[in-house]
Amino acid sequence: MAKLKIAVLFGGASSEHDVSLVSAYSVLTNIPKDKYDVMCIGITKKGHWLYYPGEYEDIKTGEWENNPDNCTAVISPDTVNKGVIIMGADDKCYIRRVDAVFPVLHGMFGEDGTVQGLCALAGIPCVGCDMTSSASCMDKAITHTILEAAGIRTAPYCYVTRTSLHDIDKACENIEEKLGGYPMFVKPACAGSSVGVSRASDREALKNGMRIAFAHGEKVVIETEIVGKEVECAVLGNGEELIASIPGQITPAEEFYDYDAKYKLGTSVLDIPAKISPEMTEQLRETAKKAYIAMGCSGFSRVDFFVTEDGLVLNEINTIPGFTPISMYPKLMNNMGIEYGELLDRLIELAVERNSEN
């Protein structure tokens, strides 16, 4: 049986570029080589797409960008090509057909539906959620709206757009009136990995948090602080044939589970299974599947919750969760008996399966 040709995308023009490099290294070193021929497409922070033929080791350090054999490469939106256009050093263009694209891209311009839409135009299977569900899950305000309609509890919230900075005190008054007081969490509406997130315990901190968050987008979500255990559930599958993992629990080393705690410090404690009751475990798994279906997810996602004294509060859904060595998603699936290489194999199969149904 011929090997499937897979294009792995990494890097990206987002604030989570460096995390993507580490995730991609893990994916590339674990993807089953007996089933897949892999092509690496790196995207610089400035958005330059490059075919990268070098060593995987140089990806996680960022040295890949300096490889002299790199050349410009783009996914062709032409469904006849179904592949990658590589612009060689001889100024000639070559088409390399691919059977699927695996975007190991976190945050904007990768996890937000943009790449997924390009793959849909090209008629190439794309690992993970489709364009609509990726975009919906990326926007925290839209996520709140859909989950509320599905009867799934989320934190009380409101959102503001950049125009609110013209009268930031008035905006803060409206937020305080709606949410009822501090502390609050201030988040870019469309960023992941806790990038640009801050905790506000008074108005000055709220204003500062809004300015920080607006550095990452045009819309900012403000949520009431939820006190509870931070618990995550990995979901795998298409349609309603889903595997929801035994949940894992995060005990942050810092005030909250921010970007540094997730990816740089490595000091937060991850417990699998989470320290919650069997009844709450099953409720959380079922709610994760319900949210996954409500948001139109496919392939895989990680669903994050707070477990409070009075029940579950869904925090967010990550459609391309981290795949670094310390990331929760692969750890949760490994606990379910699906080791890393098999997980990658299943994700590719799910993408091809979904594409064949369309």
N, C-alpha and C positions, 0 to 999 in steps of 0.2 A: 504494500500500500504506500502510495507517494506521501511524503511529508507535506503538511499544510504550511504555507508561507505566511508568517506573522510579522507585521510591522509594529514594533514597540516604540511608542512615543514617550519621551521624557523631557524634563526640564520645564519649559514654558515661561511665558511672560507674565508671571504672577508673583506675589509675595511669598509663595510657597515653593519657589523654584528649587531651593536647596533640599527640601524634604523629598521632592520628586526624584532627585538624583539618587538618594539613598534607597528609596522604594524601588526604583528601576533596577538598581544594581542587584537587589534581592530577587526581583522577578526574573531578571536575565540569567542569573546563576542557578536558578531552580527550575526554570521551564523545561519540560521533558524534551531532551535533544533528539530522542529516538522518534518523536512524533512531529516536531516542528522545526522548520528552518526560520531563523529569526533575522530580521533586518532592523537595525537601530536607527531611529530618526530622533535627533536631539533638537530641541528648540531653545535658543538663547533667551536671556532675559529681555532682549530687545525684540524678540519675535522672529529671529532668523532661523528657518528650518534647514537642518543639515543632515545629510546621510553620513552616519558615523561608522566606519569600518574597523575601529580600533579595539583595544582591550577594555573589557567591562570594568576593570579596576579603576581606570581613569575617569569613569563616569561619576562615581560617588565623590571624588575629590574636585570635580569641575575641570580637570585637565583635558577632558575630551574635546573641549572647544578649540584647543591648540593643535589638534592632529592635522598634519599637512595633507592628509588624504580626504579630509572632509570636503563635501561638495553640496551645493544647494539641492534640496529635494522637497517636493510638495506632493500631497495627495491630489490626484486628478479627480475633479468632480464629474468627469465624463464616464458614464456607466459602461461604455464600450471598453475603456481601458481597465477599470477596476484595479487600479494600482497606484504606484508612486512614480512620479516623473523625476528622474535624476539628471541634473545638468552637469555633464562631465567637464573635466579640465580641457578637453578638446573642443569645447563650445557646442558639443552635440548633446541632444536630449535622449534619454533612454527610458523606456517604460518597464518597470518591474511589477508584475502582477502580484497581488497579495490576496490571501484567502480571508484574512481578518486583521483588524487593527486593535491593538491593546494599548489604550491611553493610560499611561501611568503618570497622570497629570493631576495635581491638586490645585484647587482654587480656580480663579478666573482663567478664561481662555483654555479650558481643558476639562473642568468638572462641571461647567455651567451650560452645557448644551451646544457650544460652538463647534467643537470637534465632532461631536455626535451628529450634528446637522450636516457637516461636511461629508462624513462617512455615509449618511443616508442619501445625500445627493449622488455620491459615487457608487452606491449600491454595494458597499463593502460592509460585512458584519463588523460591529464594534462591540468590544467587551464592555459590559455594564449597562447602565440605564440608557434609554433613548434620549433624544433631544429634549422633548417636552418634560419628562420627569426629572432629567438632570437640571434643567433651568428652574423648575418649580422648587426642587429641593435646595438649590443653591440660594434662592431668595428667601430669607427667613420670614419675611412678611407674608409671602405667598404660602409658604409652608404652614404658618399659623392658620391662615384662612381655610386651607383645604382640610387640615386636621380638625379644626373646630367643626366644620361641616360634617366630618365623619364621626363626630362624637368622641374625639380623642383629646384628652386634657393637655393643655400646654400652659406655660407661664403667662400671666397677664402681661400685655405688651402694648406698645404703640410704636409708630415709626415716623421719622421726619426726613424731609429731603433737604438738599443743600441750601435752598432758599431760606430755610429757618435760621441760618447763620446771620442773616441781615438783622434779625431781632432775636438774638439767642436767649435773652432773659424771658421774653414772651413765650418762646418755645419751651423753655424749662418750666414755666408756670403751667402751661398746658399739660406737660408730661407729669408734673407733680400732682395736678388735679386728677388726671386719669388713673395714675398708678397708685396714688395714695400715700406716697412717702418713700423714704430711703430705707435700706440700700437698693440700688438698681445695677443691672449690668447693661453696658453700652456696647453694641456690636455693629460692625459693618454688615449691612443686609446680605451682601454677596461675597463673603470671604469665609474660608474654613481654617481648620487647625488653630483656632482661637487667635488668629492674627488680628491685631487692632482692637481686641476686646479689653475692656477695663471695668473695674468695679467703682461705682460712685456712691459715696456715703453722704454727700451734701451737694448743693447747687454748683459750687466751684468745680468739684470733681466731675459732675455731670457735664458741665460746659467743656472742660478739658477732654473728657472722654469722647464727646461728640466730635471735637476737632481732630482727635486721633483717628476715630473711626472714619471720618469723611476723607481721610488720606487714602482710603481703600475703596471708595465708591461714592455714588451719588445719593445713597439712601442708608439711613442708620436706624436700627431697631433697638429699642430700649425695653428691657424686661424687668419685672419684679424679681428680686433675688429669691430663689427657692432653696430652702435648707433641707438637705437630704443626702442620701448616699448616691454617688455618681455611678450608674450601672449601665453597661452597654451590651447590646445583643447583635450578633452577626446573623444576617439573613442571606440565604443563597437560593436562587432558583428563578424560574419564569412562571408567569400566571399565578395559579394558586397552589402549584406543587412546590412548596417551599420548605427549606430547612431553617429553623430558627435555633440558634445555638443556646446552650446553657449560658446564662449571662455572666459577665465578669464585672468586677467592681474596681474602681480607681480610688485610691486614697492619695490626693495631691500632696506633694511635698511643700508646695507654695500655697498662697492664700486661695488660689483657684487653679484649675488645670489649664494653664496658659500655654503659649507656644513653647517657651523654654522648658517648662515641666514636661511637655510631651516629647520634645525632640532633642533638646540640648543637655539638660541636666541628668535625665535618666534616673531620677531619684524617687519618683512617685511609685507607689506600691500597686501592683495589679494582682487581684485575687480572682482565681477561677476555681470553683464557682463563687459567685457573689455571696456575701454574707446576708442573705435574705431568706425568708421562709419558703418552703416548697410551694405553698399556695401562691405567694407573690411571684415566685420564679415562673410558674406556669401562666399567671396573668400577664406578666411582662412579655413572655415569649409570644403569646397570642396577640397582645397589643402591637408588638413589633411587626408581626405579619399583617395585621389589619392596616397599620400605617403604611407599610410597604406597598400593599395593594392600592390603598387610597391615593398614594402619590404616583401610582403608575410605574413603580420601580420594576426592574428586571435585571437578571444577572446576579448582582450583589449590592448590598448596602449595609452600613452599620447604623443601628438605631440606638440613640443615646437617651437615657432617662435619668430623672431624679426619683429615688424612692423615698417618700416622705412619711411622716406619721399618719397622714390621712390619704395615702394612696400614691399612684403613679403620676408623674408629670413628664411628658415627652419633651426633651430638650431640642434635639435636631436629628436629621438624617443625613449621613454622609454617603454620597453615591460613588466616590472613589476614595475609600478609607485608606489610611496609611498602610504600606506594606514593608515598612522598615523592620529590622530585627526585633524592635521593642513594641511594634504596633499590635493593637488589641485584636483586629479582625483575624489575621492568620493564627494568632494564639487561640482565639475562641474556636475556630474551625478545627485546629489541631486537637483541641480537647474533645471535639465531636468525632475524632477518628479520621479526619481528612487532613493528611499532611500537606505541606506546602506545595510540592510538585503536583500532587493530585488535585489540589484546589485550583491551581492555575490551569490545569488541563480541563477541569469542569467549567471554568469560566469561559474558556474559548469555545468549548462545545455548546454552552448555553447561548453564546452570541451567534454561532453558526445556525443553531436550531431556530432561534427567533427570526433570523433573517430569511430562513427557508420558508417560514410560515407567512411572510409578508408578500 
